[in-house]
């Protein structure tokens, strides 16, 4: 086991974005660390307002900060609301990081995204691939904001000696995910579509694009565990990739989700919709060298996410999803999930389930 260089026991730890999927998972994980967990809803502090953030930080004086607040969403949300994705993420990151510096926070961890890397980066993607090529156009607004947050942490480390670090998670899923079909990522969208198709006795579900892009997935509880591990064992300028080290095609993911959910129909591919980056697999050698590896397998994780969905532990947010309490959020009922309409494709090819 690597040496613990920053123990959390007895510390006051602020989780920014505690009502979002990642933030809530970090709160769950911190429960066993013997620390005092600090949170703040939007009613107390709007993270986009510098004065409010600095006042709260100065008053509450956290020792450590996990910056998990963000506006997040899939391809459609990014394409529809580019200004929101760029502005909200830039401003809240800058406010929290600068306020942490002014309040002399001992350690801060910024959570970014694997979309920071070039669209055609060599696979698996190493941390040094950052800024070596053009970004994927369908999510460049979010990516640019996350790159800025990472660089801001490095700048405060270099100029002021702050122990600010960054982790770049791969595609995450699990409890408290966003299941709005207009703004969600691929995993919750597939779970919801497969569930509604099963409930409504429909014969097919549709996925965007060709189904050939490969994606890596990590359960959010594994991500939270990795974040706490990095907070305790890592201190350096470079960011660290946080992932499972394995990937799967979107079509294969559709089959696996259907199996878990119990949907037995066919999967169609909407060829009028974009694929996004062809492959996005992180090199996680640095994280493995620090002594961390995931514990939740993909099928097991999907089953857990589906149970959470059925239990109502999820969110539906349009106009891009605010992770945590940045913009606000609202729960949707199981009855609404059962009756909402599926998006129909305009041009598709059909991919049948493989033989079992």
C-alpha positions as CSV (number, residue, x, y, z in Angstrom):
1,X,0.0,0.0,0.0
2,X,1.3,3.5,-0.8
3,X,2.0,5.9,2.0
4,X,-0.8,8.0,3.3
5,X,0.5,11.6,2.9
6,X,-2.8,13.4,3.8
7,X,-5.0,11.7,6.3
8,X,-8.7,12.7,6.3
9,X,-9.5,11.7,9.9
10,X,-10.5,14.7,12.0
11,X,-10.6,17.0,8.9
12,X,-13.3,19.3,7.8
13,X,-14.0,18.2,4.2
14,X,-16.2,20.2,1.8
15,X,-17.8,18.3,-1.1
16,X,-18.9,20.8,-3.7
17,X,-21.7,19.2,-5.8
18,X,-22.8,16.9,-3.0
19,X,-26.3,16.3,-4.5
20,X,-25.0,15.1,-7.9
21,X,-24.0,11.6,-8.8
22,X,-20.3,12.0,-8.1
23,X,-20.6,14.3,-5.2
24,X,-23.1,12.1,-3.4
25,X,-20.9,9.1,-3.9
26,X,-18.0,10.9,-2.4
27,X,-20.1,11.8,0.6
28,X,-21.0,8.1,1.0
29,X,-17.4,7.1,0.8
30,X,-16.2,9.8,3.2
31,X,-18.5,8.4,5.9
32,X,-15.9,5.8,6.8
33,X,-13.0,8.3,7.0
34,X,-13.7,9.9,10.4
35,X,-14.0,13.4,8.9
36,X,-16.6,16.1,9.2
37,X,-18.4,16.5,5.9
38,X,-19.4,20.0,4.8
39,X,-22.0,20.6,2.2
40,X,-23.9,23.6,0.9
41,X,-27.1,23.8,-1.2
42,X,-27.7,26.5,-3.7
43,X,-30.1,28.1,-1.2
44,X,-27.0,28.8,0.9
45,X,-24.4,29.5,-1.8
46,X,-24.7,29.8,-5.6
47,X,-21.4,28.5,-6.9
48,X,-21.5,30.9,-9.8
49,X,-21.4,33.9,-7.5
50,X,-17.9,34.7,-6.4
51,X,-18.8,36.8,-3.3
52,X,-21.1,34.0,-2.0
53,X,-18.5,31.3,-2.5
54,X,-15.7,33.3,-0.8
55,X,-18.0,34.3,2.1
56,X,-19.0,30.7,2.6
57,X,-15.5,29.3,2.4
58,X,-14.1,32.0,4.7
59,X,-16.8,31.3,7.3
60,X,-16.7,27.5,7.2
61,X,-12.9,27.0,6.8
62,X,-12.7,23.5,5.3
63,X,-9.4,21.7,5.5
64,X,-10.0,19.8,2.2
65,X,-12.2,20.2,-0.8
66,X,-13.6,17.8,-3.4
67,X,-14.7,19.9,-6.4
68,X,-17.4,17.7,-8.0
69,X,-19.9,20.4,-8.9
70,X,-20.4,20.8,-12.7
71,X,-22.9,21.2,-15.5
72,X,-22.8,17.9,-17.3
73,X,-24.7,16.2,-20.1
74,X,-24.5,14.1,-23.3
75,X,-23.9,15.0,-26.9
76,X,-27.3,16.6,-27.4
77,X,-27.1,18.8,-24.3
78,X,-23.6,20.0,-25.2
79,X,-24.6,20.8,-28.7
80,X,-27.7,22.6,-27.7
81,X,-26.4,24.7,-24.7
82,X,-22.7,25.4,-25.5
83,X,-22.7,28.8,-23.7
84,X,-24.2,27.3,-20.5
85,X,-21.7,24.4,-20.5
86,X,-18.7,26.7,-21.0
87,X,-19.8,29.6,-18.7
88,X,-21.2,27.7,-15.8
89,X,-18.3,25.3,-15.5
90,X,-15.6,28.0,-16.0
91,X,-17.1,30.3,-13.4
92,X,-17.9,27.8,-10.6
93,X,-14.5,26.2,-10.9
94,X,-12.7,29.5,-10.7
95,X,-14.7,30.7,-7.8
96,X,-14.2,27.5,-5.7
97,X,-10.5,27.1,-6.5
98,X,-9.7,30.8,-5.8
99,X,-11.8,30.8,-2.6
100,X,-10.0,27.7,-1.4
101,X,-6.7,29.5,-2.0
102,X,-7.8,32.6,-0.1
103,X,-9.1,30.4,2.8
104,X,-5.8,28.5,2.9
105,X,-7.5,25.1,2.3
106,X,-4.9,22.4,2.8
107,X,-5.8,20.2,-0.1
108,X,-8.2,20.4,-3.0
109,X,-9.2,17.8,-5.6
110,X,-10.7,18.9,-8.9
111,X,-12.8,16.4,-10.8
112,X,-12.5,16.7,-14.6
113,X,-13.5,14.4,-17.5
114,X,-11.8,12.2,-20.0
115,X,-13.3,14.4,-22.8
116,X,-10.4,16.8,-22.2
117,X,-8.2,14.6,-24.5
118,X,-7.9,15.0,-28.3
119,X,-10.5,13.2,-30.4
120,X,-7.9,11.0,-32.0
121,X,-5.5,10.5,-29.1
122,X,-3.5,7.3,-29.1
123,X,-5.2,4.6,-27.1
124,X,-5.2,4.0,-24.2
125,X,-4.9,7.7,-23.5
126,X,-2.0,8.7,-21.2
127,X,-2.1,11.9,-19.2
128,X,0.5,13.5,-21.4
129,X,-1.9,13.4,-24.4
130,X,-3.5,16.6,-23.1
131,X,-3.4,19.5,-25.6
132,X,-1.7,17.4,-28.3
133,X,-4.6,17.6,-30.8
134,X,-8.1,18.8,-31.6
135,X,-11.0,18.1,-29.3
136,X,-14.2,16.2,-30.1
137,X,-16.5,19.0,-31.5
138,X,-19.7,17.5,-29.8
139,X,-18.4,18.2,-26.3
140,X,-15.6,20.8,-26.8
141,X,-17.4,23.4,-24.6
142,X,-17.4,21.2,-21.6
143,X,-13.9,19.9,-22.4
144,X,-12.4,23.4,-22.6
145,X,-13.9,24.3,-19.2
146,X,-12.5,21.2,-17.6
147,X,-9.0,21.8,-19.1
148,X,-9.2,25.3,-17.7
149,X,-10.0,23.9,-14.2
150,X,-7.1,21.5,-14.4
151,X,-4.7,24.2,-15.4
152,X,-6.0,26.6,-12.7
153,X,-5.1,24.0,-10.1
154,X,-1.7,23.7,-11.6
155,X,-1.3,27.4,-11.6
156,X,-2.2,27.8,-7.9
157,X,0.3,25.0,-7.1
158,X,3.1,26.7,-9.1
159,X,2.5,30.3,-8.0
160,X,1.2,29.8,-4.5
161,X,2.3,26.3,-3.4
162,X,-1.2,25.1,-3.0
163,X,-1.7,21.3,-2.8
164,X,-4.4,21.2,-5.5
165,X,-4.6,18.0,-7.5
166,X,-6.9,16.8,-10.4
167,X,-8.5,13.5,-11.3
168,X,-9.9,12.8,-14.8
169,X,-12.6,10.2,-14.5
170,X,-13.9,8.1,-17.5
171,X,-17.6,7.7,-18.2
172,X,-19.4,7.3,-14.9
173,X,-22.8,5.8,-14.0
174,X,-24.7,4.7,-10.9
175,X,-27.1,6.0,-8.3
176,X,-28.3,9.6,-8.6
177,X,-27.5,9.6,-12.4
178,X,-29.4,11.9,-14.8
179,X,-32.0,9.9,-16.8
180,X,-33.4,12.7,-19.0
181,X,-33.2,11.4,-22.5
182,X,-32.4,14.9,-23.9
183,X,-29.4,15.5,-21.7
184,X,-28.2,12.2,-20.2
185,X,-25.1,10.2,-21.0
186,X,-25.3,6.9,-22.9
187,X,-25.5,4.5,-19.9
188,X,-28.6,6.0,-18.1
189,X,-30.2,6.6,-21.5
190,X,-29.9,3.0,-22.5
191,X,-31.1,1.8,-19.1
192,X,-34.2,4.0,-19.3
193,X,-34.9,3.1,-22.9
194,X,-34.6,-0.6,-22.3
195,X,-36.8,-0.4,-19.2
196,X,-39.5,1.6,-20.9
197,X,-39.5,-0.6,-23.9
198,X,-39.9,-3.6,-21.6
199,X,-42.7,-2.0,-19.6
200,X,-44.5,-0.9,-22.8
201,X,-43.9,-4.2,-24.6
202,X,-42.1,-2.4,-27.5
203,X,-40.1,-4.4,-29.9
204,X,-37.0,-2.2,-30.3
205,X,-34.9,0.5,-28.8
206,X,-32.7,3.0,-30.7
207,X,-29.1,4.1,-30.1
208,X,-27.4,7.1,-31.6
209,X,-24.9,6.6,-34.4
210,X,-23.4,3.4,-35.7
211,X,-22.9,1.7,-32.3
212,X,-19.2,1.1,-33.1
213,X,-17.6,3.7,-30.8
214,X,-15.9,2.2,-27.8
215,X,-16.4,3.6,-24.4
216,X,-14.9,2.9,-20.9
217,X,-17.3,2.9,-17.9
218,X,-16.7,3.1,-14.1
219,X,-19.3,2.8,-11.4
220,X,-19.5,6.1,-9.5
221,X,-18.8,4.3,-6.1
222,X,-15.5,3.1,-7.5
223,X,-14.8,6.6,-8.7
224,X,-15.5,8.0,-5.3
225,X,-13.2,5.4,-3.7
226,X,-10.4,6.4,-6.2
227,X,-10.9,10.1,-5.4
228,X,-10.5,9.5,-1.7
229,X,-7.5,7.3,-2.4
230,X,-5.8,10.1,-4.5
231,X,-6.6,12.7,-1.9
232,X,-4.8,10.6,0.7
233,X,-1.8,9.4,-1.4
234,X,-1.1,11.7,-4.3
235,X,0.4,15.2,-4.5
236,X,1.8,16.4,-7.8
237,X,1.1,18.8,-10.6
238,X,0.0,16.3,-13.2
239,X,-3.6,15.1,-13.3
240,X,-4.4,11.4,-12.8
241,X,-6.7,9.3,-15.1
242,X,-9.5,7.5,-13.1
243,X,-11.0,4.6,-15.0
244,X,-11.5,0.8,-15.3
245,X,-8.9,0.2,-18.0
246,X,-11.5,-1.7,-20.2
247,X,-13.9,-0.6,-22.9
248,X,-16.9,-1.8,-24.8
249,X,-18.7,-0.8,-28.0
250,X,-22.0,1.1,-27.6
251,X,-23.8,-1.7,-29.4
252,X,-22.3,-4.3,-27.0
253,X,-23.3,-2.1,-24.1
254,X,-26.9,-2.0,-25.5
255,X,-27.0,-5.8,-25.5
256,X,-25.6,-5.9,-21.9
257,X,-28.0,-3.3,-20.6
258,X,-30.9,-5.1,-22.3
259,X,-29.8,-8.4,-20.6
260,X,-29.7,-6.8,-17.2
261,X,-33.0,-5.0,-17.6
262,X,-34.8,-7.9,-19.2
263,X,-35.6,-6.3,-22.6
264,X,-35.6,-8.9,-25.3
265,X,-36.3,-6.8,-28.4
266,X,-33.9,-5.6,-31.1
267,X,-31.6,-2.6,-31.1
268,X,-31.6,-0.1,-34.0
269,X,-28.9,2.5,-34.8
270,X,-29.9,6.0,-35.8
271,X,-27.4,6.9,-38.5
272,X,-28.5,10.5,-38.6
273,X,-27.0,11.1,-35.2
274,X,-23.2,11.6,-34.4
275,X,-21.0,8.9,-33.0
276,X,-18.7,11.3,-31.1
277,X,-15.1,10.2,-30.4
278,X,-14.4,6.8,-32.0
279,X,-12.7,5.4,-28.9
280,X,-11.9,6.8,-25.5
281,X,-10.0,4.4,-23.2
282,X,-7.8,5.8,-20.4
283,X,-4.4,4.6,-19.5
284,X,-4.7,4.0,-15.8
285,X,-1.1,2.9,-15.1
286,X,-0.5,5.9,-12.8
287,X,-3.5,5.2,-10.7
288,X,-2.7,1.4,-10.5
289,X,0.9,2.3,-9.4
290,X,-0.7,4.2,-6.5
291,X,-2.3,1.0,-5.3
292,X,-5.9,1.5,-6.5
293,X,-8.1,-0.7,-8.8
294,X,-11.9,-0.9,-9.3
295,X,-14.0,-3.4,-7.4
296,X,-17.3,-3.3,-9.3
297,X,-17.6,-5.2,-12.6
298,X,-19.6,-3.7,-15.5
299,X,-22.6,-6.1,-15.4
300,X,-22.7,-5.9,-11.6
301,X,-22.6,-2.1,-11.8
302,X,-25.4,-1.9,-14.4
303,X,-27.6,-4.1,-12.2
304,X,-26.9,-1.7,-9.3
305,X,-27.7,1.3,-11.4
306,X,-31.0,-0.3,-12.6
307,X,-32.0,-1.1,-9.0
308,X,-31.4,2.5,-8.1
309,X,-33.5,3.7,-11.0
310,X,-36.3,1.4,-10.0
311,X,-36.1,2.7,-6.4
312,X,-36.3,6.3,-7.6
313,X,-32.7,7.2,-6.8
314,X,-32.1,9.2,-9.9
315,X,-32.7,12.6,-11.4
316,X,-34.1,14.1,-14.6
317,X,-32.6,17.4,-15.6
318,X,-33.1,19.1,-19.0
319,X,-30.9,22.0,-20.4
320,X,-27.9,20.0,-19.4
321,X,-27.6,18.4,-15.9
322,X,-26.3,20.3,-13.0
323,X,-24.1,18.0,-10.9
324,X,-24.8,18.9,-7.3
325,X,-26.8,22.0,-6.5
326,X,-25.5,24.4,-9.2
327,X,-28.6,25.0,-11.2
328,X,-31.1,22.9,-9.3
329,X,-32.6,19.5,-9.8
330,X,-35.8,17.6,-9.6
331,X,-36.7,14.0,-9.0
332,X,-39.1,12.2,-11.4
333,X,-41.4,9.4,-10.4
334,X,-41.3,5.8,-11.4
335,X,-44.7,6.3,-13.0
336,X,-43.3,9.0,-15.2
337,X,-40.4,6.9,-16.2
338,X,-42.8,4.1,-17.3
339,X,-44.9,6.4,-19.5
340,X,-42.5,8.8,-21.1
341,X,-42.1,8.4,-24.9
342,X,-39.1,7.0,-26.7
343,X,-37.3,9.0,-29.4
344,X,-38.0,7.5,-32.8
345,X,-35.2,7.3,-35.3
346,X,-35.5,8.9,-38.8
347,X,-33.0,6.5,-40.5
348,X,-31.7,3.4,-39.0
349,X,-30.0,0.0,-39.5
350,X,-31.1,-2.9,-37.3
351,X,-28.7,-4.8,-35.1
352,X,-30.3,-8.0,-33.6
353,X,-29.2,-9.6,-30.4
354,X,-26.4,-12.1,-30.9
355,X,-27.1,-15.7,-30.3
356,X,-27.1,-16.8,-26.7
